[in-house]
Amino acid sequence: MRSLLSQKADVVGTRHYLIDFTMGILQAKSKPQLTRVDVSMKNGMYELDLKNDLAARKVRRKAKLAPDLLVLAASVLGLVGYAVFLDSAQAQSPTPTQATRMYNRIAGVPPTQAELNQMTSAPDPVTAALIATNDPAFYNDTIRNMAAPWTNRDQSVFVPLNDYTATVVGMVRDNVPFNTLLSADLVYIASSSASSTNNLPAYSYSNNNLYAQMDANSVDLSSALVTSTQSAITGLPAAATAGVMTTYGGASAFFINGTNRAMFRFTMMNHLCNDLPTIMDTTRPPDRIRQDVTRSPGGVSTLFLTNCVGCHSGMDPMAQAFAYYNFDVTSNTLVYTPGQTQAKYHINATNFPQGFSTPDDSWSNRWRQGPNMILGWSGNLPGSGNGAKSLGTELESSTQFTSCQVTRVFQDVCFRAPSTSADFTQVGNMISSFQQHNYSLRQVFAEAAAYCMGN
């Protein structure tokens, strides 16, 4: 009985509405920073609070050190790390108290007696925890609320359902490799049965009506979503699709207005757990920094060399991948113009006419050299290409992408960030396991719950 079991369970019913801590691993996320790139552009450059800026950057670097060390740890641990995880303590069936705690941590609700019996009969805690990932609440609440902040610049969980969030939910449910999040020709829509039962409108690339109506009717996302391809229902060529970045929800939030730097910045924040100030690198060449960035902000050229170049020298060459995309506010849809650079890439060109004028959508990852090598870029990729899809592959193939997902889940399930040597070892093991299980995020939730199940 749920009412009796809940007396033993963690009180987590409200956690889905109090999850600001979930994004705590994303550094430097104050509202002023959230709106300065592509929203408040002054003289064409990304402004930083320069008061004590050097000291502030050192603090941010230290705050990011532990997660970045996990990137290196993941490369070393490999198969050995996952073997360590399956020690004798983890090979035992969970007790009823442990099983109930794991279920609550994953789904936000206590298990039924039948589910509890099934969990306590499982051969090990991870297998038991996977049972909780079948609960509809895991998808309707846990995964939805994890993804919702990724879909808007305020990083708020209190936003309507959209195709970006629905696609994340569907990928987790179906064990779609999560390392295709930023490149797949994929979108999740309502099934025909859910549409007929709830009188839902058809999917549209120019509005959010389908998902708003699903919200209004409290449609169960764990059963109502089916997979489709963006190229089949949006008009985008398959080569121009880039996972959640080219969904209606993603495009309307980050390709609208500005210079398309917002799409790059928020993708780094949401999926590599690093905001630009934490990965500033003033050693990269400035030759691909666009014309809208003044080289003497406020008449001080040293300010450009010690601050502006730190973000723009890496960001601008990669954000060039989005040169053919723009979310048009008149048609309320994503416009893709192959072979024709969007006008937003040439605004404020007189700020520094000698700067880079974007000719196409070719991009290059300058962060494969220098201090940001620690992000773990794949040696199987060239580090350059054309268009959003290949850039998405570059980002999602990094070890930092994997570390970001695992660390976030650990914090969401354990209600704390990893802080001890045992925690960091566990996260390293989970990173290896994530890769070995074909990037199944359900597996990561199960292993985090098993680690934090208590006595």
C-alpha positions as CSV (number, residue, x, y, z in Angstrom):
1,M,0.0,0.0,0.0
2,R,1.4,3.3,-1.1
3,S,0.3,5.2,2.0
4,L,2.1,2.9,4.4
5,L,5.2,2.6,2.3
6,S,5.5,6.3,2.0
7,Q,6.1,6.5,5.8
8,K,9.4,4.8,5.2
9,A,10.2,6.5,2.0
10,D,12.1,9.8,1.5
11,V,9.7,12.7,1.3
12,V,10.3,13.5,-2.4
13,G,6.8,14.3,-3.7
14,T,7.7,18.0,-4.1
15,R,11.2,17.5,-5.5
16,H,10.0,17.9,-9.0
17,Y,8.9,21.4,-8.2
18,L,12.0,22.3,-6.2
19,I,14.8,21.2,-8.4
20,D,16.9,24.4,-8.8
21,F,19.7,22.4,-7.2
22,T,19.6,20.1,-10.2
23,M,21.3,22.7,-12.4
24,G,23.8,23.5,-9.7
25,I,26.5,21.8,-11.6
26,L,26.1,24.5,-14.3
27,Q,28.3,27.3,-13.2
28,A,27.8,31.0,-13.6
29,K,24.1,31.0,-14.3
30,S,22.9,34.2,-12.8
31,K,20.2,36.1,-14.7
32,P,22.6,38.9,-15.9
33,Q,24.8,36.3,-17.5
34,L,21.9,34.4,-19.0
35,T,20.8,37.4,-21.0
36,R,24.1,39.0,-22.1
37,V,24.9,36.7,-25.0
38,D,22.8,37.4,-28.0
39,V,20.3,39.4,-25.9
40,S,22.3,42.4,-24.5
41,M,25.1,42.8,-27.0
42,K,27.1,46.0,-26.5
43,N,29.6,46.9,-29.2
44,G,29.1,43.3,-30.5
45,M,30.8,41.6,-27.7
46,Y,29.9,39.3,-24.8
47,E,30.3,41.4,-21.6
48,L,31.6,40.1,-18.4
49,D,31.5,41.7,-15.0
50,L,35.1,42.9,-14.9
51,K,35.2,43.6,-11.2
52,N,37.7,41.2,-9.7
53,D,37.4,39.3,-13.0
54,L,40.7,37.5,-12.7
55,A,39.9,36.2,-9.2
56,A,36.4,35.3,-10.3
57,R,37.7,33.2,-13.1
58,K,40.0,31.4,-10.8
59,V,37.1,30.6,-8.5
60,R,35.0,29.3,-11.4
61,R,37.9,27.2,-12.6
62,K,38.3,25.6,-9.2
63,A,34.6,25.0,-8.9
64,K,34.7,23.2,-12.2
65,L,37.9,21.2,-11.5
66,A,36.3,18.1,-9.9
67,P,33.8,17.4,-12.8
68,D,36.6,18.0,-15.3
69,L,38.8,15.6,-13.5
70,L,36.0,13.0,-14.0
71,V,36.6,13.4,-17.7
72,L,40.2,12.2,-17.2
73,A,39.1,9.5,-14.8
74,A,36.6,8.1,-17.3
75,S,39.3,7.7,-19.8
76,V,41.4,5.7,-17.3
77,L,38.8,3.6,-15.6
78,G,37.3,2.0,-18.6
79,L,36.0,-1.5,-18.1
80,V,37.8,-1.8,-14.8
81,G,35.7,0.9,-13.2
82,Y,32.5,-0.9,-13.9
83,A,33.8,-4.1,-12.5
84,V,34.6,-2.3,-9.3
85,F,31.1,-1.1,-9.1
86,L,29.7,-4.6,-9.0
87,D,31.3,-5.4,-5.7
88,S,29.9,-7.8,-3.2
89,A,27.8,-5.2,-1.5
90,Q,26.1,-4.2,-4.8
91,A,25.5,-7.9,-5.7
92,Q,22.9,-8.4,-3.0
93,S,19.1,-7.9,-3.2
94,P,18.0,-4.6,-1.7
95,T,16.0,-4.5,1.6
96,P,12.5,-3.2,1.5
97,T,13.7,0.1,2.9
98,Q,16.5,0.4,0.3
99,A,14.1,-0.6,-2.5
100,T,11.5,2.0,-1.4
101,R,14.2,4.7,-1.2
102,M,15.5,3.9,-4.7
103,Y,12.0,3.9,-6.2
104,N,11.3,7.3,-4.6
105,R,14.5,8.8,-5.8
106,I,13.9,7.7,-9.4
107,A,10.1,8.1,-9.8
108,G,9.2,10.5,-7.0
109,V,6.5,8.2,-5.7
110,P,6.7,5.0,-3.5
111,P,6.3,1.6,-5.1
112,T,3.2,-0.6,-4.9
113,Q,3.6,-3.7,-2.8
114,A,3.9,-5.8,-5.9
115,E,6.7,-3.6,-7.2
116,L,8.4,-3.7,-3.9
117,N,8.3,-7.5,-3.8
118,Q,9.7,-7.5,-7.3
119,M,12.5,-5.2,-6.4
120,T,13.5,-7.1,-3.2
121,S,13.6,-10.3,-5.3
122,A,16.0,-8.8,-7.9
123,P,19.5,-10.2,-7.9
124,D,21.2,-6.8,-7.3
125,P,20.2,-3.2,-6.5
126,V,20.8,-1.9,-10.1
127,T,18.4,-4.5,-11.5
128,A,15.9,-3.5,-8.8
129,A,16.3,0.2,-9.5
130,L,15.6,-0.3,-13.2
131,I,12.1,-1.5,-12.2
132,A,11.4,2.0,-11.0
133,T,12.2,3.5,-14.4
134,N,9.0,1.8,-15.7
135,D,6.8,4.0,-13.6
136,P,5.0,6.7,-15.6
137,A,6.0,9.3,-13.1
138,F,9.7,8.7,-14.0
139,Y,8.9,10.1,-17.5
140,N,6.1,12.6,-16.6
141,D,8.0,14.1,-13.8
142,T,11.6,13.2,-13.3
143,I,12.8,13.2,-17.0
144,R,10.4,16.0,-18.0
145,N,11.6,18.3,-15.2
146,M,15.2,17.4,-16.0
147,A,14.8,18.5,-19.6
148,A,12.5,21.5,-19.2
149,P,15.3,24.0,-18.1
150,W,17.3,23.1,-21.2
151,T,14.5,24.5,-23.5
152,N,14.5,28.2,-22.3
153,R,17.0,30.9,-21.6
154,D,15.8,31.4,-18.1
155,Q,16.5,27.7,-17.4
156,S,13.1,27.5,-15.7
157,V,11.3,24.2,-15.1
158,F,8.0,25.9,-15.1
159,V,7.5,25.9,-18.9
160,P,5.0,24.1,-21.2
161,L,5.8,20.8,-22.7
162,N,7.3,21.1,-26.2
163,D,9.0,18.9,-28.8
164,Y,12.4,19.4,-27.3
165,T,11.3,18.0,-23.9
166,A,9.2,15.3,-25.4
167,T,12.1,14.1,-27.5
168,V,14.3,13.8,-24.4
169,V,11.6,11.8,-22.6
170,G,11.1,9.5,-25.6
171,M,14.9,8.9,-26.0
172,V,15.2,8.0,-22.3
173,R,12.2,5.7,-22.4
174,D,13.3,3.9,-25.5
175,N,17.0,3.7,-24.6
176,V,17.9,5.7,-27.7
177,P,21.7,6.4,-27.4
178,F,21.8,9.7,-25.5
179,N,25.0,10.6,-27.3
180,T,22.9,11.3,-30.4
181,L,20.9,14.1,-28.6
182,L,22.5,16.9,-30.6
183,S,22.7,15.3,-34.1
184,A,19.8,12.8,-34.6
185,D,17.1,13.2,-37.2
186,L,14.5,12.6,-34.5
187,V,11.5,14.1,-32.8
188,Y,8.8,12.5,-30.6
189,I,5.2,13.3,-31.3
190,A,1.8,12.0,-30.0
191,S,0.7,8.6,-31.0
192,S,-2.4,8.2,-33.2
193,S,-4.3,6.6,-30.4
194,A,-3.4,9.4,-27.9
195,S,-4.3,12.0,-30.6
196,S,-7.7,10.5,-31.2
197,T,-8.5,9.9,-27.6
198,N,-7.6,13.4,-26.5
199,N,-8.5,15.2,-29.8
200,L,-5.0,16.5,-30.2
201,P,-3.9,18.7,-33.1
202,A,-1.3,17.5,-35.6
203,Y,2.4,18.3,-35.1
204,S,3.3,21.7,-36.4
205,Y,6.8,23.3,-36.9
206,S,5.3,26.7,-36.5
207,N,3.5,26.4,-33.1
208,N,3.5,24.4,-29.9
209,N,-0.3,23.5,-30.0
210,L,0.1,19.7,-29.9
211,Y,2.2,19.7,-26.8
212,A,0.2,22.4,-25.1
213,Q,-2.9,20.3,-25.6
214,M,-1.1,17.2,-24.3
215,D,-0.3,19.2,-21.2
216,A,-3.9,20.4,-20.8
217,N,-5.2,16.8,-21.1
218,S,-2.5,15.4,-18.7
219,V,-1.5,12.9,-21.4
220,D,0.8,10.2,-20.1
221,L,4.2,10.7,-21.8
222,S,5.4,7.2,-20.9
223,S,2.9,5.7,-23.3
224,A,1.7,8.5,-25.6
225,L,4.9,9.4,-27.4
226,V,6.1,7.8,-30.7
227,T,9.2,8.5,-32.7
228,S,9.3,10.3,-36.0
229,T,11.9,12.1,-38.0
230,Q,12.3,15.9,-38.3
231,S,13.0,15.6,-42.0
232,A,9.7,13.9,-42.5
233,I,7.4,16.4,-40.7
234,T,9.3,19.8,-40.6
235,G,10.6,20.3,-44.1
236,L,14.2,20.3,-43.0
237,P,16.6,18.2,-45.1
238,A,17.9,15.3,-43.1
239,A,21.4,16.7,-43.3
240,A,20.2,19.9,-41.6
241,T,18.6,18.2,-38.6
242,A,20.6,18.3,-35.4
243,G,18.7,16.6,-32.6
244,V,17.0,18.8,-30.0
245,M,18.8,21.9,-31.4
246,T,16.6,21.9,-34.5
247,T,13.3,21.0,-32.8
248,Y,10.7,23.8,-32.6
249,G,11.3,24.2,-28.9
250,G,15.1,24.5,-29.4
251,A,15.0,26.8,-32.4
252,S,12.4,29.1,-31.0
253,A,14.5,29.6,-27.8
254,F,18.0,29.9,-29.2
255,F,17.9,30.6,-32.9
256,I,15.6,33.6,-32.5
257,N,17.1,37.1,-33.0
258,G,20.7,37.8,-31.9
259,T,23.6,36.2,-33.7
260,N,23.1,32.5,-33.1
261,R,25.8,32.5,-30.4
262,A,23.0,31.7,-27.9
263,M,22.5,28.3,-29.4
264,F,26.1,27.5,-28.9
265,R,26.3,28.9,-25.4
266,F,23.2,27.2,-24.0
267,T,24.2,23.9,-25.6
268,M,27.5,24.1,-23.8
269,M,25.8,24.9,-20.5
270,N,23.0,22.4,-20.8
271,H,24.9,19.4,-22.3
272,L,28.5,19.9,-21.4
273,C,27.9,21.6,-18.0
274,N,30.2,24.5,-18.8
275,D,29.3,28.1,-19.3
276,L,31.7,30.3,-21.3
277,P,33.4,32.0,-18.4
278,T,34.5,28.6,-17.1
279,I,36.2,27.6,-20.3
280,M,37.7,31.0,-21.4
281,D,41.0,30.5,-23.3
282,T,42.9,33.6,-24.4
283,T,45.6,31.5,-26.1
284,R,43.4,30.7,-29.2
285,P,43.9,32.7,-32.4
286,P,41.4,35.5,-33.0
287,D,41.2,35.2,-36.7
288,R,37.6,33.8,-36.8
289,I,36.1,36.3,-34.5
290,R,33.3,38.1,-36.3
291,Q,33.1,41.8,-37.3
292,D,30.5,42.6,-34.7
293,V,33.0,42.2,-31.9
294,T,34.9,45.5,-31.3
295,R,38.6,45.0,-30.7
296,S,38.8,48.1,-28.4
297,P,35.7,47.9,-26.1
298,G,35.5,51.3,-24.4
299,G,38.7,52.3,-26.2
300,V,40.7,49.7,-24.3
301,S,42.3,47.1,-26.6
302,T,43.8,45.1,-23.7
303,L,40.2,44.3,-22.6
304,F,39.6,42.5,-25.8
305,L,42.9,40.6,-25.6
306,T,42.4,39.5,-21.9
307,N,38.6,38.9,-21.9
308,C,36.6,39.0,-25.1
309,V,39.0,36.8,-27.1
310,G,38.8,34.1,-24.3
311,C,35.2,33.3,-25.3
312,H,34.9,34.4,-28.9
313,S,38.1,32.8,-30.3
314,G,36.6,29.4,-29.5
315,M,32.8,30.1,-29.8
316,D,32.7,32.0,-33.1
317,P,34.5,29.3,-35.2
318,M,32.0,26.7,-33.8
319,A,28.9,28.8,-33.9
320,Q,29.5,29.3,-37.6
321,A,27.9,25.9,-38.0
322,F,24.5,27.6,-37.5
323,A,25.1,30.2,-40.3
324,Y,22.1,29.0,-42.3
325,Y,19.6,28.9,-39.5
326,N,17.2,31.6,-38.2
327,F,14.0,31.4,-36.3
328,D,11.7,33.8,-38.1
329,V,9.3,35.6,-35.8
330,T,6.9,36.4,-38.6
331,S,6.3,32.9,-39.8
332,N,7.1,31.5,-36.3
333,T,9.2,28.8,-37.7
334,L,12.9,27.8,-38.2
335,V,14.2,29.0,-41.6
336,Y,17.1,27.1,-43.2
337,T,18.9,28.6,-46.1
338,P,21.5,26.2,-47.5
339,G,24.4,28.0,-49.2
340,Q,23.2,31.4,-47.9
341,T,24.5,32.9,-44.7
342,Q,21.8,34.5,-42.5
343,A,21.9,38.3,-42.2
344,K,22.4,38.1,-38.5
345,Y,25.9,36.9,-39.1
346,H,26.8,40.3,-40.6
347,I,25.1,42.7,-38.2
348,N,27.3,45.5,-36.7
349,A,30.0,44.7,-39.2
350,T,31.4,48.3,-38.9
351,N,32.4,47.6,-35.3
352,F,35.5,46.0,-36.7
353,P,35.4,45.7,-40.5
354,Q,38.7,43.8,-40.5
355,G,37.1,41.0,-38.5
356,F,35.9,37.7,-39.9
357,S,33.0,37.9,-42.4
358,T,31.1,34.6,-42.3
359,P,31.0,33.0,-45.8
360,D,29.4,29.6,-45.1
361,D,28.5,27.1,-42.3
362,S,32.0,25.6,-42.0
363,W,33.2,25.3,-38.4
364,S,36.3,24.4,-36.5
365,N,36.9,23.4,-32.9
366,R,39.9,25.5,-31.7
367,W,39.5,24.1,-28.2
368,R,41.0,20.8,-29.3
369,Q,44.2,22.5,-28.4
370,G,45.0,24.4,-25.2
371,P,43.4,24.0,-21.8
372,N,40.1,22.9,-23.1
373,M,41.6,19.7,-24.3
374,I,40.4,18.5,-20.9
375,L,36.9,18.4,-22.3
376,G,37.9,15.1,-24.0
377,W,37.2,15.6,-27.7
378,S,36.9,12.4,-29.7
379,G,40.0,11.3,-31.6
380,N,37.7,9.6,-34.1
381,L,36.4,12.9,-35.4
382,P,38.3,15.6,-37.4
383,G,37.3,18.5,-35.2
384,S,35.8,20.5,-38.1
385,G,33.0,20.2,-40.6
386,N,29.9,21.9,-42.0
387,G,26.6,22.5,-40.4
388,A,24.8,21.9,-37.1
389,K,24.6,18.1,-37.3
390,S,28.4,17.6,-37.5
391,L,28.9,20.2,-34.7
392,G,26.4,18.4,-32.6
393,T,28.3,15.1,-33.2
394,E,31.5,16.8,-32.1
395,L,29.9,18.1,-28.8
396,E,28.0,14.9,-27.9
397,S,31.1,12.7,-28.6
398,S,33.2,14.5,-26.0
399,T,33.9,12.9,-22.7
400,Q,32.6,16.0,-21.0
401,F,29.2,15.5,-22.6
402,T,29.1,12.0,-21.0
403,S,30.4,13.3,-17.7
404,C,27.8,16.1,-17.6
405,Q,24.9,13.7,-18.0
406,V,26.2,11.3,-15.3
407,T,27.0,14.1,-12.8
408,R,23.6,15.7,-13.3
409,V,21.8,12.4,-12.7
410,F,23.9,11.6,-9.6
411,Q,23.0,15.0,-8.1
412,D,19.3,14.6,-9.0
413,V,19.1,11.1,-7.5
414,C,21.4,11.5,-4.5
415,F,20.2,15.0,-3.6
416,R,23.7,16.2,-3.5
417,A,26.7,16.8,-5.7
418,P,29.5,14.2,-5.6
419,S,32.0,15.4,-2.9
420,T,34.0,12.4,-1.5
421,S,36.6,10.3,-3.1
422,A,34.1,7.4,-3.1
423,D,31.5,9.7,-4.9
424,F,34.0,10.6,-7.6
425,T,35.0,7.0,-8.1
426,Q,31.3,6.1,-8.4
427,V,30.7,8.8,-11.0
428,G,33.7,7.6,-13.0
429,N,32.4,4.1,-12.9
430,M,29.0,5.3,-14.0
431,I,30.6,7.2,-16.9
432,S,32.2,3.9,-18.1
433,S,28.9,2.0,-17.6
434,F,27.0,4.7,-19.5
435,Q,29.2,4.2,-22.5
436,Q,29.1,0.4,-22.2
437,H,25.3,0.4,-22.1
438,N,25.0,2.3,-25.4
439,Y,24.4,5.6,-23.6
440,S,21.2,4.5,-21.8
441,L,20.3,7.2,-19.3
442,R,17.9,4.8,-17.5
443,Q,21.0,2.7,-16.6
444,V,22.6,5.8,-15.1
445,F,19.6,6.6,-13.0
446,A,19.5,3.0,-11.7
447,E,23.2,3.0,-10.8
448,A,23.0,6.3,-9.0
449,A,19.9,5.1,-7.0
450,A,21.7,1.9,-6.1
451,Y,24.8,3.8,-4.9
452,C,22.7,6.2,-2.8
453,M,20.2,3.6,-1.5
454,G,21.6,3.7,2.1
455,N,21.6,0.9,4.7
